[in-house]
Amino acid sequence: LPLIEEKYIKKKESDDEIRMVYTGSWGGERNPRRIMEIVNGMKYDGKKISFIYYGKYNSLINSLEKEYTFVKNGGFVQSGNMDSVYETADVLVNIGNSTDMLPSKLFAYMSTGLPILHFYLYQEDPCVAILEKYKNATILDLKNFSREQLLNALHNIIGKKMTYKEIVENYHFYEVKEVSNILVRDC
């Protein structure tokens, strides 16, 4: 279920790098190689950028880790331990689907209040409509974005955090209590 939950993520600061964190799986059309090509050698405010993948090990992460020194495999993390992953992130990265599926991971990301960088695969990606109301999100076309666009995106969201109150103002119908009320009412 797509739910907004109240979370308090105490961000661990890093003085020497910007951490882009992706959780979940890669493969098929959701291939992050274009992101890596753009990020390769890029710096933000003089800081190096690292890209950390948390998910099941696969040949794609193995290949990217060998090809790009800034890519790190954080390994698989149980959903109950994700807050410790989020604490290390400067920006959470999401790659959309080519279907109408709305991933619950997107709501877990929004619940943190952290910046989100979303790459869509097609114009009708349902994540785009949801994230347009999330003021800490930037939405880019995975197949057609530039280094300058990415740097501008980072400039607009890095270091900013939304409060739970701000999130609920736009997404109250995804709160646990709202969804619970609907489920109980419809039973």
Buried (B, 14 or more C-beta within 10 A) or exposed (E): EBBBBEBEBEBEEEEEBBBBBBBBBBEEEBBBBBBBEBBBEBEBEEBEBBBBBBBEEEEBBEEBBEEBEBBBBBEEBEEEEBBEBBBBBBBBBBBBBEEEEBBEBBBBBBBBBBBBBBBBBBEEBBBBEBBEEBBBBBBBBBEEBEEEBBBEBBEEBBEEEBEBEBBBEBBEEBBEEBBEEEEEEEE
